[in-house]
Amino acid sequence: MRDQPQQPEGAIAGTGMGGAMDLGASEAVTLEGTPRGPEGTGPAGRPRSLWSDAWRDLRRNPVFLLSALVILFLVFISLWPSAIASGSPLTCDLAKAQDGSAPGAPFGYDGQGCNVYTRTVYGARASVTVGLCATLGVALLGSVLGGLAGYFGGVWDSVLSRVTDIFFAIPVVLGGLVLLSVVTSNTVWPVVGFMVLLGWPQISRIARGAVITAKQNDYVQAARALGASDSRILLRHIAPNAVAPVIVVATIALGTYIALEATLSYLGVGLKPPSVSWGIDISAASPYIRNAPHALLWPAGALALTVLAFIMLGDAVRDALDPKLR
C-alpha cells in the first residue's frame, strides 16, 4: 500500500458555493475547531444576554473601572479604617488645635485638635453605610410597590400614584429638618429610615413603567395563556427584564444619598457627635475656614470624590444597560 501523501502547507476549504479557497494550516484548523454563530451570539451559536453584553462593555469602560476602584477602596476603609489610619478619631488635643501637617497627621488638626486625616478615614464608614442601606431599602420598597401597581393596575395603581404625588411634594431637606429634629439617636438608622421614607416614590415610578412595558411582551402573554400564576410571571418573566432601569437609577441615587446624609449632618439633624461623619467635620470646620482651611477641605474633598465616583459608576451602568446605545 502506498503511503498517503503529506498534507501541504496550504489547505483547501470549501466555500459552500461549489468553489474552494486556499487557507493556511492554522486558519483551516481554526475554522474546523471553532464553530461560529451568527452575529449577536456567543460561541457555538449561544445567544448573548443583556447582562453579558453589559458586563463586556463595562470591563472595557475606563470610567467604570476608575469609579469601581475608588468605591472598592472606600468600602475597604469603611470596613477596616485602622488599616491606613492609626489612633482614635475621638482623641483630640487642644494644644494642637488648627495646626498644620505634622508627622502622623498629614492633613493637620481641626479646631478641637483632632487628627483630620484619622477623622476623614473613619468618616467614610458612616457615609458608605448610609448610602448603601438607603439605596437597598429604597430599591426594594419602590420596586415591590411600583411593580405590583404596574402589573395589576386598577385601583391599586391609582392609589399608589396619588400617594407618590404627595411624597414628591415634600421638600427633602425640609422634611429631614422636621422629622429628624426630634430624634436623639446617634446611629445611622434614623437617617436611613428617613431616606427610604422619602426616596421610594422615584424608584416606584421607574419600576411601574418598566413592568407595564414588560408585561405587554409576547412571552408574558404566552406564559399567561399556558396557565402560569401571577407570582411566577412576575418573578420569572417580568422582574428579570424590568430590573435594569431600577438598578441604573438606584446606582446614581446612591451618591445623592451620601450627599444628603452629609447635608443633614451639617445642619445638625443627621448624625450627631460623637459619631464621625464628613458632614459633622465640615460643619465644625466652617467657622475656622480662614485660619485652618485644611480642616474643611479634606473631608469636603473626600465627600465630593465619593459622590462623583458613585455618579460615574451609575452613568457607566446606564450606558451599558441601555439597548438604544448599542
N, C-alpha and C positions, 0 to 999 in steps of 0.2 A: 504494500500500500504506500502510495506516495505521501510524503509529508505535506501537511497543509501549508499553504503559502502564508508567510507572516503578514500581519496587519500593517499596512503602510502608515506613515506619519499622519496623513490626512484620512478622514473617514467620510463616507458618503451618507448623507441623511436625506430621506425623502421629504419633499416639500408638502406632501398631501395633495398635490395637484398634478401628479403624473410626472413631475420633474425631480431633480436632485440638486444638491448644492454641496460644495466641498467645505468640510469643517476640520479644525484641528482635533487631535485626540482628546484634549481636555474639554473642549466645547462639546464634543459628542457625548462624553461621559456625563457632563453636567446636564445636558438635555435629557439624557436617558434616566439619570438618577433623581432628578428633582422635578416632580410634577408641578406644573404651574396652573393656577386657576385663572379665571377671568379677572379683569380689573375690579378692585374693591373687595377681593377675597384674600385670605392668607394662604399658607402652604396647603397643598392638596385640595385647593378649592374651598376651604372652610371660610365662611363669611366672617368679616371683622365686625365687631360690635362697636357701638358708640363709645363705650368706656375704653376699649383697647385703642381705638383711634385717638381718643382724648389723651390717654397716658403716653402714647407715642409722640404726640405733639408737645405735651408738657415737658417731656425729657429733652426735647430739642429747643425749648424756650429759655433763653438766658434769664429773662425776668422771673420766671417761675423758679429756676434753680437758685438765683440770688436771694429771693424772698424766702424760699424754703430754708436755706442755710441760716438766715437771720432768725427765723422763727424757731428752728431747732435749737439754736444757741440760747434763745430766750427761754424755751422750755427747760433746757438743761440747767441754766442758772436759777430758774424758778424751783426746780426740784432739789438742786444741790448748790445753793449760793455760797456755802462755805468753801467750795472747791476753788473759787477765784477771789474770795474776799475773807480776810481774817478779822476776828473780833465781832462784837455785837453791834448792830445798828442803833441800839438804845444806849450805848455807852458814850457819854459826852463829857467834855472838859471845857468849862467856861473860859479857862485861861487861854485856849486856842481859838476862841470864837472869831470867825471871819478871817482866819489865817489862810494863806495860800497853800500851794502844793508843798508837800513835805514827804519824807520817807514813810511809807506805809499809808499815806493819804494823798495819792496823786491828784485827786480832784479838790483838795483843800478841805476846809471846815466851814460849817454853816454858822448862823448866828448864835446857836446854842453850843457850839464847839463839837458838834457831831461830825464824824467822818462822812463826807459827801459821797465818796466812792462806795463805801460799805452800804450806805442807805440807798444809793442808786441801784446797786446789785440786788439787794433784798427787796426793793420796791417792785421789781419785776414779778415777784410771786403773786402779789395782790392783783396787779393788772391782768396778768395772763389767766389767773383763776377766775376773776370776774368775767373776762371776755369769753372764755371757753364755756363756763357754766351757763352764762346768759344766752349764748348762741345755741347751745344744745337745748335749753328749755324753750326758747322761742321757736326753734325749728320743729321740735316735737309737738308742742301745743298748737302752733299755727298750722302745721301740716295735717294733723288729725282733724282739727275743726274745719279748715278750708277744704280738705279732701272729701270729708263727709258731706259738706254743703254742696260742693260741685258735683258729686256723684248722685245724691238723692234729690237735690233741688227742692222745689216747692216751698212750703212754709219755713222749713229749716234754713234754706238758703236766704230767704228774705229776712228772717230774724237775725241771722249772723251778719248780713250786710249792714243792717241798721246798727247793730252793736259795734261793728268795726268803724262805722262813721263816727260814733260817739267817742271812741278811743282816739281816733285820728284828730279830733277837735281839742284834745288835751295837750297843751304845750309840755314837752318832755321835761325841760329844766324846771319849769314852774311846778309841775306835778311832783318832781323829786323834792323840791324845797318844801312842799306841803306835806307829802307823805312820809318822808324820811326825817323830818324835823322832830317828830315825836318818838323816833327810835333811839334807844340808848345803847344798843348792842355795838360792839367793836368788831364784829365779824363781817365777812363779805356777803353773807346770805341775805340780809335785808336789801342790799343794793342789787343783788342778783334777782331777787323776787320782784323788785320794782321794775327792773328792765324787762323781765318776762311779762309782767302785767301790761306794760305799755308797748312792748315790741312785737307781740304775736300777731296783731292785725295785718301788718305788712306781709309777713310770711303767709298768713291765711289767704290773702287775696292772690298771691302768686300761686299757691298750691291749688286754690279753687279754679283759676283759669287753666292751669296745666291739666287738671283732672277733667275738666269739661272738654278740652281738646282731645285728650287721650281716649275718653270713653266713646267718642264718635268713630274711632278706627274700626276697620273690618274685623280684626282679630278679637276685639271685645264683643262685637255683635255675634261673631261665631261662637265664642265661649258662652254667651248668654243663650244662644239657640241650642247649644248642647246640654243645657241644664246646669251650668256652673252657678254656684251660690254667689251672693253679693260679696261676701268676705273673700272668697277665692279670686273673684275678678279684680277686686281692689288690690289684694296683696300680690297676686301672681302676674297680673297683666297690666294694670294701670299704674301702680306705685313705681315699678322699675322704670317706666317710660315718662313719669311725671316728676321724678325726684331731681332731675338735673337743674332746672331753674331754681329750685329751693336751695340746693347746695351752693349755687353761684351767689344768690342774694345773701344767704347766711354767712358765707365766707367774707364778703365785702362788709357786711354789718358787724362782723367781729371786731374789726378795727374801730368802728364807730362806738361800740360798747366800751372799749378800753378808754377812748377819749371821753365818753360820758362819765365813766367812773372817776377819772381824774378831775373833771369839771365839778362834779358833786362833792368830791373830797376837798377841792379848792374852796368851795363855798361853805364848807363846814358841815354838810349834811350827809356826806357819803361815809367813807371810812374815817375813823376818829383816832387820835393818839390814845394809846401807844402803838397802834397799828402803823406799819410802814407802807407808804404809798407815794407815788410820784406826785399826785395832786396835793397831798399834805405838805411835801417838801417844797413844792413850788409856792404854795400859799405862805409857808413860813419864811421863805427867802425873798418874797416880794418887797417887804419894807427895806431890805438891805441891798437892793439891786445896784445902787450906786457904789457902795463900799465893798460889797462882796458879790459881784455878778456871777462868779463861778458857782455859787451855791444854788442859783436858779437855772443857769444854762445847762448844766449836766443832766439833772432829772428831766428838764423840758426837752433836751435833745434826745434822751432815751425814749421818752413818750412819743415824740414825733417820729423817730425811727421805727418804733414798734407799730404805730398806726399805719405808716407808709408801707411797711412790709406786708401787713395783712391786706391792705387795699390792693397792692401789686399782685399778691397771690390770688385774690378774688378776680382781678381783671384777667390774669392768665388762665384761670379755670373757666371763666366765662368765654373767652376766645376759643378754648379747646372744646367746650361742650356745645357751642353754637353751630348747628349744621349749616346755617346760612353763610358762614365764613369759610366753608370748605370749597 
